[in-house]
Amino acid sequence: MFSSVQIGIDLGTANILVYTKNKGMIINEPSVVAIDINTREVLAVGHEAKLMVGKTPENIVAIRPLKDGVIADYQVTTDMLKHIMKKASKKLGTPLRKPSVVVCTPSGSTSVERRAILDAVRQCGARDVQLIEEPVAAAIGADLPVEEPIANVIVDIGGGTTEVAIISFGGIVSCHSIRVGGDQIDDDIIQLIRKKYNMLIGYRTAENIKIEIGYALVDHEELKMDIRGRDLVTGLPKTIEISSYEIQGAMRESLLSILEAIRATLEECPPELSGDIVDRGVILTGGVALLNGIEEWISSEIVVPVHIAPSPLESVAIGTGRSLGMMQRLQKSK
């Protein structure tokens, strides 16, 4: 009865999610913090802070303290986690006294980066903190039978990283992690509009373009969209119309890097597991799994069925929370 609360945290580059076994997903907020530069005081976290991006006076900055799935600014990450923990205890209706926490880390992260994540979570009052590799958490969250001796192929395309892994018997058989994800695609869109139209747009606009008219490398009916930004020549606001074909061209390189990582992982697969992959296919999770046409494009390139996880944005967090009961078994298989 007095056992401490168990929570799973997905510390993502783009979003931070908190999952508990009893209540399910209790927090899903952007990983953005607004800070007063002069006092170092945290003014807003999550949705409120994201609304401030690119719209603040000089003394306030809205920053994302996580880059490529790992901590880039330690102090701000700790402040953000403290705020998130407070929100979580409000949602749960009980103070979070020394919770047991499982946090996911990119499989390509270094021991220093992992240590930073452990320390940051401990500073928020966690009793014990365990790390789980992101692809394993994503696979558990996507309802894959990770503990069975069959190949589960997971492609987790998040904000900062893409993790591709083959999981069998609760452990990773083969894995590739690249620092290309949704953020890189947003960047590609910003650069295209800068070069082609001499116009500057912000990250929120780029993200909207990606969601509205972004397509993977498949044939599709052309879509158009009006976007606003600042003309780099006159410095005045300007509106232009862009086409989904242009955006597709801008994203091409990043998407091909993701495909390359999938191919490299499949090439390292033991022959005994290859048959399972042909039968069971590949599961996509992460925000970029929602990109138009991505399922069909990857499937045509690797000639294996491709499926999108039931809730791709939340798979890692759900898996992190569910893995609490499986932690001992998963560690034995390492």
Buried (B, 14 or more C-beta within 10 A) or exposed (E): EEEBBBBBBBBBBBBBBBBBEEBEBBBBBBBBBBBBEEEEEBBBBBEBBBBBBEEBEEEBBBBBBBBBBBBBBBBBBBBBBBBBBBBBBEBBEEEBEEBBBBBBBBBBBEEEBBEBBBBBBBBBBBBEBBBBBBBBBBBBBBBBBBBEEBBBBBBBBBBBBBBBBBBBBBBBBBBBBBBBBBBBBBBBBBEBBBEEBBBBBBBBBBBBBBEEBBBBBBEBEEBEBEBEBBBEEEEEEBEBEBEBBBBBBBBEEBBEBBBBBBEBBBEEBEEEBEEBBEEBBBBBBBBBBBBBBBBBBBBEBBEBBBBBBEEBBBBBBBBBBBBBEBEEEBEEEE
